[in-house]
Amino acid sequence: MTTVPLAIDDTAADVLFRAGRTAYSFTDEQVSDEQLAQIYELMRHAPTAMNSQPLRVVFVRYPCGQSAPAPSPGGRKPPEG
């Protein structure tokens, strides 16, 4: 089998594919509007299951101690905890 070189360098490939993991815990560290904008720009054209599951994103800011956000417009309840 012939190996085709990636169009990105090894460091980027490590971050994206080899070492990338899903986050299952979070911190109370603030995320700036600029960071949210950068994240949105990176992911807004990402594939979503052959485009059959359109991506919907809601950014919510609420103070510590406030209850969780209301259920999403899709009817699913937010995770408890």
Biopython code that builds the backbone (N, CA, C, O; Angstrom):
import numpy as np
from Bio.PDB.StructureBuilder import StructureBuilder

atoms = [
    (1, "MET", "N", (0.837, -1.170, 0.000)),
    (1, "MET", "CA", (0.000, 0.000, 0.000)),
    (1, "MET", "C", (0.889, 1.242, 0.000)),
    (1, "MET", "O", (1.832, 1.337, 0.785)),
    (2, "THR", "N", (0.588, 2.179, -0.871)),
    (2, "THR", "CA", (1.353, 3.416, -0.967)),
    (2, "THR", "C", (0.809, 4.436, 0.013)),
    (2, "THR", "O", (-0.403, 4.633, 0.104)),
    (3, "THR", "N", (1.704, 5.088, 0.751)),
    (3, "THR", "CA", (1.297, 6.125, 1.698)),
    (3, "THR", "C", (1.347, 7.475, 1.012)),
    (3, "THR", "O", (2.373, 7.866, 0.455)),
    (4, "VAL", "N", (0.228, 8.184, 1.058)),
    (4, "VAL", "CA", (0.152, 9.522, 0.473)),
    (4, "VAL", "C", (0.409, 10.520, 1.592)),
    (4, "VAL", "O", (-0.232, 10.437, 2.639)),
    (5, "PRO", "N", (1.327, 11.458, 1.402)),
    (5, "PRO", "CA", (1.599, 12.432, 2.466)),
    (5, "PRO", "C", (0.392, 13.329, 2.727)),
    (5, "PRO", "O", (-0.353, 13.679, 1.811)),
    (6, "LEU", "N", (0.219, 13.687, 3.981)),
    (6, "LEU", "CA", (-0.870, 14.592, 4.362)),
    (6, "LEU", "C", (-0.573, 16.009, 3.884)),
    (6, "LEU", "O", (0.583, 16.389, 3.697)),
    (7, "ALA", "N", (-1.630, 16.775, 3.693)),
    (7, "ALA", "CA", (-1.475, 18.173, 3.279)),
    (7, "ALA", "C", (-1.175, 19.072, 4.473)),
    (7, "ALA", "O", (-0.984, 20.277, 4.309)),
    (8, "ILE", "N", (-1.132, 18.493, 5.677)),
    (8, "ILE", "CA", (-0.792, 19.260, 6.880)),
    (8, "ILE", "C", (0.450, 18.649, 7.507)),
    (8, "ILE", "O", (0.806, 17.507, 7.216)),
    (9, "ASP", "N", (1.104, 19.415, 8.367)),
    (9, "ASP", "CA", (2.326, 18.894, 8.979)),
    (9, "ASP", "C", (1.993, 17.890, 10.097)),
    (9, "ASP", "O", (0.841, 17.779, 10.516)),
    (10, "ASP", "N", (3.001, 17.174, 10.566)),
    (10, "ASP", "CA", (2.796, 16.137, 11.571)),
    (10, "ASP", "C", (2.243, 16.680, 12.887)),
    (10, "ASP", "O", (1.452, 16.008, 13.548)),
    (11, "THR", "N", (2.647, 17.875, 13.268)),
    (11, "THR", "CA", (2.145, 18.455, 14.518)),
    (11, "THR", "C", (0.640, 18.664, 14.439)),
    (11, "THR", "O", (-0.080, 18.321, 15.377)),
    (12, "ALA", "N", (0.159, 19.215, 13.345)),
    (12, "ALA", "CA", (-1.282, 19.422, 13.169)),
    (12, "ALA", "C", (-2.016, 18.089, 13.098)),
    (12, "ALA", "O", (-3.101, 17.948, 13.662)),
    (13, "ALA", "N", (-1.433, 17.113, 12.411)),
    (13, "ALA", "CA", (-2.054, 15.789, 12.317)),
    (13, "ALA", "C", (-2.155, 15.137, 13.691)),
    (13, "ALA", "O", (-3.159, 14.494, 13.998)),
    (14, "ASP", "N", (-1.127, 15.297, 14.520)),
    (14, "ASP", "CA", (-1.172, 14.764, 15.883)),
    (14, "ASP", "C", (-2.319, 15.373, 16.670)),
    (14, "ASP", "O", (-3.086, 14.657, 17.315)),
    (15, "VAL", "N", (-2.438, 16.680, 16.619)),
    (15, "VAL", "CA", (-3.485, 17.376, 17.379)),
    (15, "VAL", "C", (-4.869, 16.966, 16.888)),
    (15, "VAL", "O", (-5.760, 16.698, 17.693)),
    (16, "LEU", "N", (-5.049, 16.917, 15.586)),
    (16, "LEU", "CA", (-6.366, 16.657, 15.018)),
    (16, "LEU", "C", (-6.784, 15.196, 15.042)),
    (16, "LEU", "O", (-7.936, 14.885, 15.348)),
    (17, "PHE", "N", (-5.854, 14.293, 14.721)),
    (17, "PHE", "CA", (-6.247, 12.915, 14.496)),
    (17, "PHE", "C", (-5.665, 11.904, 15.478)),
    (17, "PHE", "O", (-6.356, 10.969, 15.880)),
    (18, "ARG", "N", (-4.434, 12.073, 15.858)),
    (18, "ARG", "CA", (-3.785, 11.064, 16.688)),
    (18, "ARG", "C", (-3.997, 11.288, 18.174)),
    (18, "ARG", "O", (-4.140, 10.325, 18.927)),
    (19, "ALA", "N", (-4.021, 12.524, 18.605)),
    (19, "ALA", "CA", (-4.151, 12.813, 20.033)),
    (19, "ALA", "C", (-5.488, 13.459, 20.379)),
    (19, "ALA", "O", (-5.760, 13.697, 21.556)),
    (20, "GLY", "N", (-6.323, 13.748, 19.399)),
    (20, "GLY", "CA", (-7.604, 14.405, 19.649)),
    (20, "GLY", "C", (-8.555, 13.501, 20.410)),
    (20, "GLY", "O", (-8.685, 12.317, 20.098)),
    (21, "ARG", "N", (-9.207, 14.053, 21.390)),
    (21, "ARG", "CA", (-10.157, 13.296, 22.206)),
    (21, "ARG", "C", (-11.368, 14.172, 22.512)),
    (21, "ARG", "O", (-11.292, 15.399, 22.455)),
    (22, "THR", "N", (-12.466, 13.533, 22.832)),
    (22, "THR", "CA", (-13.670, 14.239, 23.232)),
    (22, "THR", "C", (-13.550, 14.646, 24.691)),
    (22, "THR", "O", (-13.105, 13.859, 25.526)),
    (23, "ALA", "N", (-13.943, 15.865, 24.994)),
    (23, "ALA", "CA", (-13.905, 16.352, 26.378)),
    (23, "ALA", "C", (-15.152, 15.883, 27.113)),
    (23, "ALA", "O", (-16.269, 16.057, 26.627)),
    (24, "TYR", "N", (-14.959, 15.291, 28.277)),
    (24, "TYR", "CA", (-16.080, 14.846, 29.096)),
    (24, "TYR", "C", (-16.161, 15.618, 30.408)),
    (24, "TYR", "O", (-17.019, 15.338, 31.246)),
    (25, "SER", "N", (-15.283, 16.575, 30.583)),
    (25, "SER", "CA", (-15.335, 17.417, 31.775)),
    (25, "SER", "C", (-14.938, 18.830, 31.361)),
    (25, "SER", "O", (-14.304, 19.038, 30.327)),
    (26, "PHE", "N", (-15.316, 19.774, 32.175)),
    (26, "PHE", "CA", (-15.110, 21.173, 31.835)),
    (26, "PHE", "C", (-14.587, 21.930, 33.047)),
    (26, "PHE", "O", (-14.710, 21.468, 34.181)),
    (27, "THR", "N", (-14.007, 23.089, 32.798)),
    (27, "THR", "CA", (-13.515, 23.951, 33.868)),
    (27, "THR", "C", (-14.373, 25.206, 33.920)),
    (27, "THR", "O", (-15.266, 25.395, 33.095)),
    (28, "ASP", "N", (-14.095, 26.054, 34.890)),
    (28, "ASP", "CA", (-14.824, 27.321, 34.986)),
    (28, "ASP", "C", (-14.061, 28.454, 34.294)),
    (28, "ASP", "O", (-14.370, 29.629, 34.492)),
    (29, "GLU", "N", (-13.067, 28.095, 33.486)),
    (29, "GLU", "CA", (-12.279, 29.083, 32.757)),
    (29, "GLU", "C", (-13.149, 29.811, 31.729)),
    (29, "GLU", "O", (-13.897, 29.182, 30.980)),
    (30, "GLN", "N", (-13.045, 31.125, 31.702)),
    (30, "GLN", "CA", (-13.830, 31.941, 30.776)),
    (30, "GLN", "C", (-13.367, 31.730, 29.337)),
    (30, "GLN", "O", (-12.182, 31.518, 29.081)),
    (31, "VAL", "N", (-14.309, 31.790, 28.408)),
    (31, "VAL", "CA", (-14.019, 31.713, 26.975)),
    (31, "VAL", "C", (-14.430, 33.047, 26.381)),
    (31, "VAL", "O", (-15.580, 33.465, 26.517)),
    (32, "SER", "N", (-13.496, 33.714, 25.722)),
    (32, "SER", "CA", (-13.777, 35.052, 25.192)),
    (32, "SER", "C", (-14.628, 34.982, 23.931)),
    (32, "SER", "O", (-14.720, 33.936, 23.290)),
    (33, "ASP", "N", (-15.243, 36.096, 23.586)),
    (33, "ASP", "CA", (-16.013, 36.180, 22.347)),
    (33, "ASP", "C", (-15.116, 35.908, 21.142)),
    (33, "ASP", "O", (-15.550, 35.292, 20.168)),
    (34, "GLU", "N", (-13.880, 36.361, 21.207)),
    (34, "GLU", "CA", (-12.942, 36.136, 20.112)),
    (34, "GLU", "C", (-12.641, 34.647, 19.946)),
    (34, "GLU", "O", (-12.562, 34.150, 18.822)),
    (35, "GLN", "N", (-12.473, 33.935, 21.063)),
    (35, "GLN", "CA", (-12.224, 32.497, 20.999)),
    (35, "GLN", "C", (-13.437, 31.768, 20.416)),
    (35, "GLN", "O", (-13.285, 30.868, 19.590)),
    (36, "LEU", "N", (-14.632, 32.154, 20.845)),
    (36, "LEU", "CA", (-15.842, 31.545, 20.299)),
    (36, "LEU", "C", (-15.941, 31.781, 18.797)),
    (36, "LEU", "O", (-16.305, 30.877, 18.045)),
    (37, "ALA", "N", (-15.616, 32.996, 18.360)),
    (37, "ALA", "CA", (-15.663, 33.315, 16.928)),
    (37, "ALA", "C", (-14.660, 32.465, 16.155)),
    (37, "ALA", "O", (-14.969, 31.988, 15.063)),
    (38, "GLN", "N", (-13.457, 32.267, 16.709)),
    (38, "GLN", "CA", (-12.450, 31.448, 16.045)),
    (38, "GLN", "C", (-12.891, 29.990, 15.958)),
    (38, "GLN", "O", (-12.714, 29.343, 14.925)),
    (39, "ILE", "N", (-13.461, 29.481, 17.035)),
    (39, "ILE", "CA", (-13.945, 28.101, 17.047)),
    (39, "ILE", "C", (-15.054, 27.932, 16.022)),
    (39, "ILE", "O", (-15.070, 26.961, 15.265)),
    (40, "TYR", "N", (-15.976, 28.879, 16.002)),
    (40, "TYR", "CA", (-17.087, 28.806, 15.048)),
    (40, "TYR", "C", (-16.578, 28.814, 13.607)),
    (40, "TYR", "O", (-17.055, 28.041, 12.775)),
    (41, "GLU", "N", (-15.624, 29.674, 13.313)),
    (41, "GLU", "CA", (-15.076, 29.751, 11.955)),
    (41, "GLU", "C", (-14.407, 28.440, 11.542)),
    (41, "GLU", "O", (-14.490, 28.039, 10.381)),
    (42, "LEU", "N", (-13.739, 27.768, 12.495)),
    (42, "LEU", "CA", (-13.075, 26.499, 12.186)),
    (42, "LEU", "C", (-14.066, 25.375, 11.917)),
    (42, "LEU", "O", (-13.799, 24.500, 11.093)),
    (43, "MET", "N", (-15.201, 25.387, 12.600)),
    (43, "MET", "CA", (-16.108, 24.251, 12.519)),
    (43, "MET", "C", (-17.333, 24.468, 11.652)),
    (43, "MET", "O", (-18.074, 23.516, 11.408)),
    (44, "ARG", "N", (-17.574, 25.662, 11.183)),
    (44, "ARG", "CA", (-18.851, 25.918, 10.503)),
    (44, "ARG", "C", (-19.006, 25.205, 9.169)),
    (44, "ARG", "O", (-20.129, 25.028, 8.698)),
    (45, "HIS", "N", (-17.915, 24.796, 8.555)),
    (45, "HIS", "CA", (-18.006, 24.065, 7.306)),
    (45, "HIS", "C", (-17.596, 22.601, 7.450)),
    (45, "HIS", "O", (-17.377, 21.911, 6.455)),
    (46, "ALA", "N", (-17.495, 22.135, 8.683)),
    (46, "ALA", "CA", (-17.114, 20.737, 8.919)),
    (46, "ALA", "C", (-18.229, 19.806, 8.462)),
    (46, "ALA", "O", (-19.407, 20.149, 8.560)),
    (47, "PRO", "N", (-17.865, 18.639, 7.968)),
    (47, "PRO", "CA", (-18.898, 17.685, 7.544)),
    (47, "PRO", "C", (-19.690, 17.176, 8.741)),
    (47, "PRO", "O", (-19.149, 17.012, 9.834)),
    (48, "THR", "N", (-20.970, 16.928, 8.522)),
    (48, "THR", "CA", (-21.830, 16.423, 9.589)),
    (48, "THR", "C", (-22.626, 15.236, 9.065)),
    (48, "THR", "O", (-23.754, 15.408, 8.602)),
    (49, "ALA", "N", (-22.067, 14.055, 9.130)),
    (49, "ALA", "CA", (-22.727, 12.817, 8.718)),
    (49, "ALA", "C", (-23.353, 12.949, 7.340)),
    (49, "ALA", "O", (-24.564, 12.804, 7.175)),
    (50, "MET", "N", (-22.516, 13.222, 6.361)),
    (50, "MET", "CA", (-22.947, 13.364, 4.970)),
    (50, "MET", "C", (-24.000, 14.463, 4.822)),
    (50, "MET", "O", (-24.907, 14.366, 3.996)),
    (51, "ASN", "N", (-23.863, 15.496, 5.629)),
    (51, "ASN", "CA", (-24.759, 16.653, 5.627)),
    (51, "ASN", "C", (-26.204, 16.294, 5.947)),
    (51, "ASN", "O", (-27.109, 17.077, 5.656)),
    (52, "SER", "N", (-26.436, 15.137, 6.532)),
    (52, "SER", "CA", (-27.792, 14.763, 6.917)),
    (52, "SER", "C", (-28.105, 15.167, 8.350)),
    (52, "SER", "O", (-29.245, 15.049, 8.798)),
    (53, "GLN", "N", (-27.094, 15.643, 9.069)),
    (53, "GLN", "CA", (-27.281, 16.124, 10.432)),
    (53, "GLN", "C", (-26.693, 17.524, 10.523)),
    (53, "GLN", "O", (-25.558, 17.686, 10.972)),
    (54, "PRO", "N", (-27.441, 18.531, 10.108)),
    (54, "PRO", "CA", (-26.907, 19.893, 10.116)),
    (54, "PRO", "C", (-26.447, 20.312, 11.512)),
    (54, "PRO", "O", (-27.076, 19.979, 12.517)),
    (55, "LEU", "N", (-25.364, 21.032, 11.549)),
    (55, "LEU", "CA", (-24.805, 21.502, 12.812)),
    (55, "LEU", "C", (-25.595, 22.691, 13.328)),
    (55, "LEU", "O", (-25.831, 23.654, 12.599)),
    (56, "ARG", "N", (-25.999, 22.621, 14.578)),
    (56, "ARG", "CA", (-26.672, 23.746, 15.233)),
    (56, "ARG", "C", (-25.894, 24.048, 16.505)),
    (56, "ARG", "O", (-25.650, 23.158, 17.320)),
    (57, "VAL", "N", (-25.511, 25.293, 16.667)),
    (57, "VAL", "CA", (-24.695, 25.695, 17.807)),
    (57, "VAL", "C", (-25.380, 26.830, 18.537)),
    (57, "VAL", "O", (-25.866, 27.777, 17.918)),
    (58, "VAL", "N", (-25.416, 26.732, 19.859)),
    (58, "VAL", "CA", (-25.950, 27.806, 20.698)),
    (58, "VAL", "C", (-24.884, 28.112, 21.740)),
    (58, "VAL", "O", (-24.491, 27.232, 22.507)),
    (59, "PHE", "N", (-24.421, 29.341, 21.770)),
    (59, "PHE", "CA", (-23.474, 29.772, 22.786)),
    (59, "PHE", "C", (-24.279, 30.384, 23.928)),
    (59, "PHE", "O", (-25.066, 31.305, 23.711)),
    (60, "VAL", "N", (-24.083, 29.874, 25.139)),
    (60, "VAL", "CA", (-24.836, 30.342, 26.305)),
    (60, "VAL", "C", (-23.854, 30.793, 27.359)),
    (60, "VAL", "O", (-22.890, 30.095, 27.674)),
    (61, "ARG", "N", (-24.108, 31.957, 27.894)),
    (61, "ARG", "CA", (-23.304, 32.445, 29.026)),
    (61, "ARG", "C", (-24.261, 32.659, 30.197)),
    (61, "ARG", "O", (-25.270, 33.353, 30.069)),
    (62, "TYR", "N", (-23.934, 32.058, 31.329)),
    (62, "TYR", "CA", (-24.734, 32.290, 32.512)),
    (62, "TYR", "C", (-23.827, 32.229, 33.729)),
    (62, "TYR", "O", (-22.848, 31.483, 33.742)),
    (63, "PRO", "N", (-24.150, 33.014, 34.753)),
    (63, "PRO", "CA", (-23.276, 33.075, 35.934)),
    (63, "PRO", "C", (-23.277, 31.761, 36.711)),
    (63, "PRO", "O", (-24.229, 30.983, 36.656)),
    (64, "CYS", "N", (-22.193, 31.541, 37.428)),
    (64, "CYS", "CA", (-22.088, 30.344, 38.260)),
    (64, "CYS", "C", (-23.254, 30.315, 39.245)),
    (64, "CYS", "O", (-23.658, 31.354, 39.768)),
    (65, "GLY", "N", (-23.775, 29.158, 39.487)),
    (65, "GLY", "CA", (-24.870, 29.010, 40.427)),
    (65, "GLY", "C", (-26.244, 29.134, 39.784)),
    (65, "GLY", "O", (-27.243, 28.745, 40.388)),
    (66, "GLN", "N", (-26.308, 29.666, 38.578)),
    (66, "GLN", "CA", (-27.601, 29.763, 37.903)),
    (66, "GLN", "C", (-27.967, 28.389, 37.363)),
    (66, "GLN", "O", (-27.089, 27.584, 37.050)),
    (67, "SER", "N", (-29.247, 28.125, 37.256)),
    (67, "SER", "CA", (-29.668, 26.814, 36.771)),
    (67, "SER", "C", (-29.276, 26.625, 35.309)),
    (67, "SER", "O", (-28.946, 27.579, 34.604)),
    (68, "ALA", "N", (-29.322, 25.386, 34.882)),
    (68, "ALA", "CA", (-28.955, 25.050, 33.504)),
    (68, "ALA", "C", (-29.902, 25.707, 32.519)),
    (68, "ALA", "O", (-31.024, 26.063, 32.879)),
    (69, "PRO", "N", (-29.464, 25.870, 31.283)),
    (69, "PRO", "CA", (-30.319, 26.478, 30.258)),
    (69, "PRO", "C", (-31.585, 25.660, 30.024)),
    (69, "PRO", "O", (-31.640, 24.474, 30.348)),
    (70, "ALA", "N", (-32.583, 26.298, 29.467)),
    (70, "ALA", "CA", (-33.839, 25.627, 29.127)),
    (70, "ALA", "C", (-33.590, 24.603, 28.027)),
    (70, "ALA", "O", (-32.569, 24.666, 27.343)),
    (71, "PRO", "N", (-34.506, 23.668, 27.853)),
    (71, "PRO", "CA", (-34.335, 22.688, 26.773)),
    (71, "PRO", "C", (-34.168, 23.364, 25.424)),
    (71, "PRO", "O", (-34.680, 24.458, 25.185)),
    (72, "SER", "N", (-33.444, 22.689, 24.557)),
    (72, "SER", "CA", (-33.182, 23.230, 23.226)),
    (72, "SER", "C", (-34.463, 23.256, 22.399)),
    (72, "SER", "O", (-35.425, 22.560, 22.724)),
    (73, "PRO", "N", (-34.481, 24.061, 21.322)),
    (73, "PRO", "CA", (-35.654, 24.079, 20.460)),
    (73, "PRO", "C", (-35.999, 22.712, 19.882)),
    (73, "PRO", "O", (-37.148, 22.465, 19.516)),
    (74, "GLY", "N", (-35.009, 21.821, 19.798)),
    (74, "GLY", "CA", (-35.259, 20.474, 19.292)),
    (74, "GLY", "C", (-35.993, 19.587, 20.274)),
    (74, "GLY", "O", (-36.384, 18.473, 19.927)),
    (75, "GLY", "N", (-36.189, 20.062, 21.503)),
    (75, "GLY", "CA", (-36.960, 19.326, 22.486)),
    (75, "GLY", "C", (-36.146, 18.460, 23.428)),
    (75, "GLY", "O", (-36.698, 17.894, 24.371)),
    (76, "ARG", "N", (-34.835, 18.342, 23.194)),
    (76, "ARG", "CA", (-34.031, 17.521, 24.099)),
    (76, "ARG", "C", (-33.652, 18.330, 25.322)),
    (76, "ARG", "O", (-33.362, 19.523, 25.230)),
    (77, "LYS", "N", (-33.657, 17.664, 26.474)),
    (77, "LYS", "CA", (-33.277, 18.336, 27.700)),
    (77, "LYS", "C", (-31.752, 18.438, 27.775)),
    (77, "LYS", "O", (-31.051, 17.543, 27.302)),
    (78, "PRO", "N", (-31.220, 19.537, 28.375)),
    (78, "PRO", "CA", (-29.776, 19.622, 28.561)),
    (78, "PRO", "C", (-29.316, 18.590, 29.591)),
    (78, "PRO", "O", (-30.103, 18.186, 30.447)),
    (79, "PRO", "N", (-28.059, 18.161, 29.523)),
    (79, "PRO", "CA", (-27.573, 17.193, 30.492)),
    (79, "PRO", "C", (-27.588, 17.761, 31.899)),
    (79, "PRO", "O", (-27.323, 18.945, 32.104)),
    (80, "GLU", "N", (-27.897, 16.920, 32.856)),
    (80, "GLU", "CA", (-27.895, 17.366, 34.254)),
    (80, "GLU", "C", (-26.532, 17.124, 34.858)),
    (80, "GLU", "O", (-25.783, 16.236, 34.451)),
    (81, "GLY", "N", (-26.240, 17.950, 35.846)),
    (81, "GLY", "CA", (-25.018, 17.631, 36.530)),
    (81, "GLY", "C", (-24.112, 18.742, 36.709)),
    (81, "GLY", "O", (-23.036, 18.575, 37.284)),
]
sb = StructureBuilder()
sb.init_structure("model")
sb.init_model(0)
sb.init_chain("A")
sb.init_seg("    ")
for serial, (resi, resn, name, xyz) in enumerate(atoms, 1):
    if name == "N":
        sb.init_residue(resn, " ", resi, " ")
    sb.init_atom(name, np.array(xyz, "f"), 0.0, 1.0, " ", f" {name:<3s}", serial, name[0])
structure = sb.get_structure()
